[in-house]
Amino acid sequence: MKLHPILAALRRHKAGVTLITLQIALTLAIVCNALFIIGQRIERLDRPTGIIEKELFRISQGWVGAPTGDSAAVTEKLDELQRTDLDALRRVPDVESVAAVSSLPLAASLWTGGVTLTPDEKKSVVTAAFYFGDEQVVPTLGLRLIAGRNFTAAEINHYTIHDPRKPPAIIVTKAVADQLFPKGDALGKTVYLNNGTPSAIVGIVAQMQTPTTETWGSDWAYNSVLEPVRLDGAVSNYAVRARPGREDAAMKASRAALLAVYPKRIMPATRAFRTFAEIRSRAYRTDRGMAILMSVVCVVLLSVTAAGIVGLTSFWVGQRHRQIGVRRALGARRIDILRYFQIENLVIASGGIALGVLLALVLNLWLMKHFELSRLPSPYVLAGVLVMLALGQLAVFVPARRASNVPPVVATRAA
């Protein structure tokens, strides 16, 4: 089929062609960037934490009337309360393992700092999240040791968060080890946490995500350091792994066990006990909401554009009723009429897509400048182009099929 008659017909409908071209261009520009945002959010939602999340829950509680201060006597009393809790939790039949830990991946509460190779370096080699816990943290969280060993019970110290001491042994993630020692010889090396006393790397775990999902922490999302310390304070956090299929029972029994050894506690029903599934859901609710919002925007824009194509093509079919009948009388087949309108739509869509690709890149540059979005990858542009082409052909099919069913006799009746 020759393009000249199609182009001549389109020139007679400049207003309609211009409007639908601009609509396709604008839709493509927004859809490409929306798909990119959705892809980024889904990628964040699927990021591994490095721990075994199933049957894991966190307990965050406080003792009413617990002593305060940083004196040795207060610290010992607080640690005694914590050790009593741990012992009580380990006796719960549905509990497999328990660990004292300052925070968990995605849990938002975090301590950050720098790791250097010498005590007098002014700039940190690595920015990392510091986790404090006992010798049960690695097995309870299911962290995968790829080099070295776990902490021993003798290495576990206890003090308040205000204590300036740093532990002599630490476990780091592979991300931290590789940044500090690119040659892969981090195990056994000495480093300094916040320019404190020297700490030897005794173990390396494959992954452990930091507690934050904020943008400012995205560059070091897997930079984590485990310190063999039970933090003493009026509030304590425990990571508990339940036996398979017994998570709910373990949570109920754990609450009862803690109240039995110390009844006066602050344990809000909605916050004290949280499964890791809940922690993950809360951490990524903004990303999930953004993905849903962008999906709705895409669906609405594509629907409006499809409706515009259907409406415009239906209008043109009505206007060209007599001409279609004449073409049928002169021997044009139904498939010829159908193909005419589909090619006509393809010509309009091609112009809109060319303009839309340019607008998509301009919009992406604006988003990069104002919202720190990454550069739009070409696969997302290609996906947007294919979606618009498919949408255009599907939208035009119904009115084009109606046009192809116009009988030749219409030419006579209209005369």
C-alpha positions as CSV (number, residue, x, y, z in Angstrom):
1,M,0.0,0.0,0.0
2,K,1.3,3.4,-1.0
3,L,1.8,6.1,1.7
4,H,0.9,9.0,-0.5
5,P,-2.9,8.7,-0.2
6,I,-2.6,8.2,3.6
7,L,-0.4,11.3,4.0
8,A,-2.8,13.3,1.8
9,A,-5.7,12.3,3.9
10,L,-3.9,13.1,7.1
11,R,-3.1,16.6,5.8
12,R,-6.8,17.2,5.6
13,H,-7.2,16.5,9.3
14,K,-4.3,18.4,10.8
15,A,-5.9,19.3,14.1
16,G,-6.9,15.7,14.9
17,V,-3.5,14.4,13.8
18,T,-1.6,17.0,15.9
19,L,-3.6,16.3,19.0
20,I,-3.2,12.5,18.9
21,T,0.5,12.8,18.0
22,L,1.1,15.1,21.1
23,Q,-1.0,12.7,23.2
24,I,1.1,9.7,22.2
25,A,4.3,11.7,22.7
26,L,3.4,12.8,26.2
27,T,2.2,9.4,27.2
28,L,5.3,7.7,25.9
29,A,7.6,10.2,27.8
30,I,5.8,9.6,31.1
31,V,5.4,5.9,30.6
32,C,9.1,5.3,29.9
33,N,10.2,7.2,33.0
34,A,7.4,5.6,35.1
35,L,8.4,2.1,34.0
36,F,12.0,3.0,35.0
37,I,10.8,4.1,38.4
38,I,8.7,1.0,38.8
39,G,11.7,-1.2,37.8
40,Q,14.0,0.5,40.3
41,R,11.4,0.2,43.1
42,I,10.8,-3.5,42.4
43,E,14.6,-4.1,42.3
44,R,14.8,-2.5,45.8
45,L,11.9,-4.6,47.1
46,D,13.7,-7.8,46.0
47,R,17.1,-6.9,47.5
48,P,18.4,-9.7,49.7
49,T,19.2,-8.9,53.3
50,G,21.8,-11.6,53.7
51,I,19.8,-13.2,56.6
52,I,17.4,-16.1,56.7
53,E,14.1,-14.2,57.1
54,K,11.7,-17.1,57.6
55,E,10.5,-17.7,61.2
56,L,12.5,-14.7,62.4
57,F,11.0,-12.1,64.7
58,R,12.3,-9.2,66.8
59,I,11.5,-8.3,70.4
60,S,12.0,-4.7,71.5
61,Q,11.2,-4.0,75.1
62,G,12.1,-1.9,78.2
63,W,12.2,-2.6,81.9
64,V,10.2,-0.3,84.1
65,G,12.2,0.8,87.1
66,A,15.6,-0.3,85.5
67,P,18.6,1.6,86.9
68,T,20.0,4.5,84.8
69,G,23.5,5.8,84.3
70,D,26.8,4.6,83.0
71,S,28.4,3.4,86.3
72,A,29.8,-0.1,86.5
73,A,27.1,-1.2,89.0
74,V,24.3,0.1,86.7
75,T,25.9,-1.6,83.7
76,E,26.1,-4.9,85.5
77,K,22.5,-4.8,86.6
78,L,21.3,-4.0,83.1
79,D,23.3,-6.8,81.7
80,E,22.0,-9.2,84.3
81,L,18.4,-8.3,83.3
82,Q,19.3,-8.9,79.7
83,R,21.0,-12.2,80.3
84,T,18.0,-13.3,82.4
85,D,15.7,-12.5,79.4
86,L,17.9,-14.4,77.0
87,D,17.9,-17.4,79.2
88,A,14.1,-17.3,79.6
89,L,13.6,-17.0,75.8
90,R,15.9,-20.0,75.1
91,R,13.8,-22.1,77.3
92,V,10.6,-21.5,75.3
93,P,9.9,-24.8,73.5
94,D,9.0,-23.2,70.1
95,V,12.2,-21.0,70.1
96,E,15.1,-22.4,68.1
97,S,17.7,-19.7,68.9
98,V,17.9,-16.2,70.4
99,A,20.5,-13.4,70.1
100,A,20.9,-10.1,71.7
101,V,21.3,-7.6,68.9
102,S,21.1,-3.8,68.6
103,S,19.1,-3.8,65.4
104,L,18.2,-5.9,62.3
105,P,18.5,-5.3,58.6
106,L,15.7,-2.9,57.4
107,A,14.7,-2.1,61.0
108,A,15.6,1.6,60.7
109,S,17.4,1.9,64.0
110,L,21.1,2.1,63.3
111,W,24.5,3.2,64.4
112,T,26.9,4.3,61.7
113,G,30.6,5.2,61.6
114,G,33.8,5.0,59.7
115,V,36.3,2.2,59.3
116,T,40.0,3.2,58.7
117,L,43.3,1.3,58.2
118,T,45.2,3.6,60.6
119,P,44.1,5.3,63.8
120,D,45.0,8.8,62.5
121,E,43.2,8.8,59.2
122,K,40.9,11.8,58.9
123,K,38.8,10.4,56.1
124,S,37.1,7.0,56.5
125,V,37.9,4.3,54.0
126,V,34.5,2.7,54.5
127,T,31.2,4.0,55.9
128,A,29.4,1.2,57.6
129,A,26.5,0.3,59.9
130,F,27.6,-1.1,63.3
131,Y,25.6,-4.0,64.7
132,F,26.2,-5.0,68.4
133,G,25.4,-8.5,69.4
134,D,26.5,-11.7,71.1
135,E,27.9,-15.0,69.8
136,Q,24.4,-16.2,68.8
137,V,23.8,-13.4,66.2
138,V,25.4,-15.2,63.3
139,P,23.5,-18.5,63.7
140,T,20.2,-16.9,64.7
141,L,20.2,-14.6,61.7
142,G,21.5,-17.3,59.4
143,L,24.5,-15.1,58.2
144,R,26.7,-17.1,55.9
145,L,30.4,-17.0,56.9
146,I,32.6,-17.2,53.9
147,A,35.9,-16.8,55.8
148,G,37.1,-16.9,59.3
149,R,34.9,-17.8,62.3
150,N,32.1,-16.7,64.5
151,F,32.6,-14.9,67.9
152,T,33.2,-17.0,70.9
153,A,31.4,-16.5,74.2
154,A,34.6,-15.3,75.8
155,E,34.9,-12.4,73.3
156,I,31.5,-11.0,74.1
157,N,31.7,-7.8,76.2
158,H,28.9,-5.6,77.5
159,Y,28.7,-1.9,78.0
160,T,26.4,1.1,77.2
161,I,26.4,2.9,73.9
162,H,28.3,5.8,75.4
163,D,31.3,3.6,76.3
164,P,34.2,4.7,74.0
165,R,35.8,1.2,73.9
166,K,36.0,-0.7,70.7
167,P,36.1,-4.5,70.6
168,P,39.4,-6.3,69.7
169,A,37.6,-8.6,67.2
170,I,34.9,-7.9,64.6
171,I,33.1,-9.6,61.8
172,V,32.6,-7.7,58.5
173,T,30.6,-8.2,55.4
174,K,32.4,-9.0,52.1
175,A,31.5,-5.5,50.8
176,V,33.5,-3.9,53.7
177,A,36.4,-6.4,53.4
178,D,36.7,-5.8,49.6
179,Q,36.7,-2.0,50.0
180,L,39.3,-2.1,52.8
181,F,41.5,-4.8,51.2
182,P,40.9,-5.1,47.5
183,K,43.4,-8.0,47.2
184,G,41.0,-10.2,49.2
185,D,43.3,-10.6,52.2
186,A,41.1,-8.9,54.8
187,L,40.8,-11.8,57.2
188,G,43.1,-11.3,60.2
189,K,43.9,-7.7,59.3
190,T,43.6,-4.9,61.9
191,V,41.3,-1.9,61.3
192,Y,40.0,1.0,63.4
193,L,36.3,1.8,64.1
194,N,35.8,5.5,64.4
195,N,39.5,5.9,64.9
196,G,39.3,4.0,68.2
197,T,41.4,1.1,69.4
198,P,42.5,-1.6,66.9
199,S,40.1,-4.4,65.9
200,A,41.0,-7.6,64.1
201,I,38.8,-9.0,61.4
202,V,38.1,-12.6,62.6
203,G,35.2,-13.4,60.2
204,I,33.7,-12.3,56.9
205,V,30.0,-12.9,56.0
206,A,28.6,-12.9,52.5
207,Q,26.0,-10.2,53.0
208,M,24.2,-8.2,55.7
209,Q,22.1,-5.3,54.7
210,T,22.2,-2.2,56.8
211,P,19.1,-1.2,58.8
212,T,18.3,1.8,56.6
213,T,16.6,2.0,53.2
214,E,17.0,5.7,52.9
215,T,18.6,7.2,49.8
216,W,21.6,8.6,51.7
217,G,22.5,5.0,52.7
218,S,22.1,3.4,49.3
219,D,25.8,3.6,48.4
220,W,26.8,1.5,51.3
221,A,23.7,-0.7,51.7
222,Y,25.8,-3.8,52.5
223,N,28.6,-2.2,54.5
224,S,28.0,-3.8,57.9
225,V,30.3,-4.5,60.9
226,L,29.4,-6.9,63.7
227,E,30.8,-6.0,67.1
228,P,30.8,-8.7,69.9
229,V,29.0,-6.5,72.4
230,R,25.7,-6.8,74.4
231,L,24.6,-3.2,74.6
232,D,23.3,-2.4,78.1
233,G,20.4,0.1,78.5
234,A,16.9,0.5,79.7
235,V,15.7,-0.9,76.4
236,S,16.9,-4.2,74.8
237,N,16.4,-5.9,71.5
238,Y,16.4,-9.6,70.8
239,A,16.4,-11.5,67.5
240,V,14.4,-14.8,67.9
241,R,14.2,-17.7,65.4
242,A,11.2,-19.9,65.9
243,R,11.0,-23.5,65.0
244,P,9.6,-24.1,61.5
245,G,5.9,-23.3,61.4
246,R,5.8,-22.2,65.0
247,E,6.4,-18.5,64.7
248,D,3.0,-17.3,66.2
249,A,3.2,-19.8,69.0
250,A,6.8,-18.7,69.8
251,M,5.9,-15.0,69.9
252,K,3.0,-15.6,72.4
253,A,5.1,-17.9,74.5
254,S,8.0,-15.5,74.5
255,R,5.9,-12.6,75.8
256,A,4.6,-14.8,78.6
257,A,8.2,-16.0,79.4
258,L,9.5,-12.4,79.6
259,L,6.6,-11.3,81.8
260,A,7.2,-14.2,84.1
261,V,10.8,-13.2,84.9
262,Y,10.2,-9.4,85.1
263,P,6.5,-8.4,85.0
264,K,7.0,-4.6,84.8
265,R,7.9,-4.1,81.2
266,I,7.1,-1.8,78.3
267,M,6.0,-4.1,75.5
268,P,3.4,-2.4,73.3
269,A,1.3,-5.0,71.5
270,T,1.9,-3.4,68.1
271,R,5.6,-2.7,68.4
272,A,7.3,-5.0,70.9
273,F,7.0,-8.1,68.7
274,R,7.5,-7.9,65.0
275,T,8.1,-10.6,62.4
276,F,10.8,-9.9,59.9
277,A,8.1,-10.0,57.2
278,E,6.5,-7.0,59.0
279,I,9.8,-5.3,59.2
280,R,10.5,-5.8,55.5
281,S,7.0,-4.6,54.6
282,R,7.3,-1.4,56.7
283,A,10.8,-0.7,55.4
284,Y,9.7,-0.8,51.7
285,R,6.2,0.6,52.0
286,T,7.2,3.9,50.3
287,D,8.8,2.0,47.4
288,R,5.8,-0.3,47.1
289,G,3.5,2.7,47.2
290,M,5.5,4.5,44.5
291,A,5.5,1.4,42.3
292,I,1.7,1.1,42.7
293,L,1.2,4.8,42.0
294,M,3.3,4.8,38.9
295,S,1.5,1.6,37.7
296,V,-1.8,3.4,38.1
297,V,-0.5,6.4,36.2
298,C,0.7,4.2,33.4
299,V,-2.7,2.4,33.1
300,V,-4.7,5.7,33.2
301,L,-2.5,7.4,30.6
302,L,-2.5,4.4,28.3
303,S,-6.3,4.0,28.6
304,V,-6.8,7.7,27.8
305,T,-4.5,7.5,24.8
306,A,-6.2,4.3,23.6
307,A,-9.6,6.0,24.0
308,G,-8.3,9.0,22.0
309,I,-7.2,6.8,19.1
310,V,-10.4,4.8,19.1
311,G,-12.5,8.0,19.2
312,L,-10.5,9.8,16.4
313,T,-10.5,6.7,14.1
314,S,-14.2,6.2,14.7
315,F,-14.8,9.8,13.8
316,W,-12.8,9.4,10.6
317,V,-14.6,6.2,9.7
318,G,-17.9,8.0,10.0
319,Q,-16.6,10.9,7.8
320,R,-15.3,8.5,5.1
321,H,-18.2,6.2,5.0
322,R,-19.0,7.0,1.3
323,Q,-15.3,6.8,0.3
324,I,-15.0,3.4,1.9
325,G,-18.0,2.2,0.1
326,V,-16.6,3.5,-3.2
327,R,-13.3,1.7,-2.6
328,R,-15.2,-1.5,-1.8
329,A,-17.3,-1.1,-5.0
330,L,-14.0,-0.7,-7.0
331,G,-12.7,-4.0,-5.7
332,A,-11.0,-3.2,-2.4
333,R,-11.2,-6.2,0.0
334,R,-12.0,-6.0,3.7
335,I,-8.4,-6.7,4.6
336,D,-7.3,-3.7,2.4
337,I,-9.6,-1.3,4.3
338,L,-8.4,-2.7,7.7
339,R,-4.8,-2.4,6.6
340,Y,-5.3,1.2,5.5
341,F,-6.5,2.4,8.9
342,Q,-3.8,0.4,10.7
343,I,-1.0,1.9,8.5
344,E,-2.5,5.3,8.9
345,N,-2.4,4.9,12.7
346,L,1.1,3.6,12.5
347,V,2.2,6.7,10.6
348,I,0.6,8.9,13.3
349,A,2.1,6.8,16.1
350,S,5.6,6.9,14.6
351,G,5.5,10.7,14.7
352,G,4.3,10.7,18.2
353,I,6.9,8.1,19.3
354,A,9.8,10.1,17.7
355,L,8.7,13.2,19.7
356,G,7.9,11.1,22.7
357,V,11.4,9.6,22.9
358,L,12.9,13.1,22.9
359,L,10.5,14.2,25.6
360,A,11.3,11.1,27.7
361,L,15.0,11.9,27.6
362,V,14.3,15.5,28.5
363,L,12.0,14.5,31.4
364,N,14.6,12.0,32.6
365,L,17.3,14.8,32.7
366,W,14.9,16.9,34.8
367,L,14.2,14.1,37.2
368,M,18.0,13.4,37.5
369,K,18.6,17.0,38.4
370,H,15.7,17.5,40.9
371,F,15.0,13.9,42.3
372,E,18.4,12.1,41.9
373,L,16.9,9.6,39.5
374,S,19.4,7.6,37.4
375,R,19.9,8.0,33.7
376,L,17.0,6.3,31.7
377,P,18.4,3.0,30.3
378,S,17.6,2.3,26.6
379,P,15.7,-0.9,27.3
380,Y,13.0,1.1,29.1
381,V,12.7,3.5,26.1
382,L,12.4,0.5,23.8
383,A,9.8,-1.1,26.1
384,G,7.8,2.2,26.0
385,V,8.0,2.4,22.2
386,L,6.8,-1.2,21.8
387,V,3.9,-0.6,24.3
388,M,2.8,2.5,22.4
389,L,3.0,0.7,19.0
390,A,1.0,-2.3,20.3
391,L,-1.5,0.0,22.0
392,G,-2.0,2.0,18.8
393,Q,-2.6,-1.1,16.7
394,L,-5.0,-2.6,19.2
395,A,-6.9,0.6,19.7
396,V,-7.4,1.2,16.0
397,F,-8.5,-2.4,15.3
398,V,-12.1,-2.1,16.4
399,P,-13.0,1.0,14.3
400,A,-10.9,-0.3,11.4
401,R,-12.8,-3.6,11.5
402,R,-16.1,-1.7,11.5
403,A,-14.8,0.3,8.5
404,S,-13.9,-2.9,6.7
405,N,-17.5,-4.2,7.1
406,V,-18.9,-1.3,5.1
407,P,-20.6,-2.9,2.1
408,P,-20.0,-1.6,-1.5
409,V,-23.7,-0.7,-1.8
410,V,-23.1,2.2,0.5
411,A,-21.4,4.1,-2.4
412,T,-24.7,3.9,-4.4
413,R,-26.9,4.9,-1.5
414,A,-24.8,7.9,-0.7
415,A,-24.7,9.2,-4.2
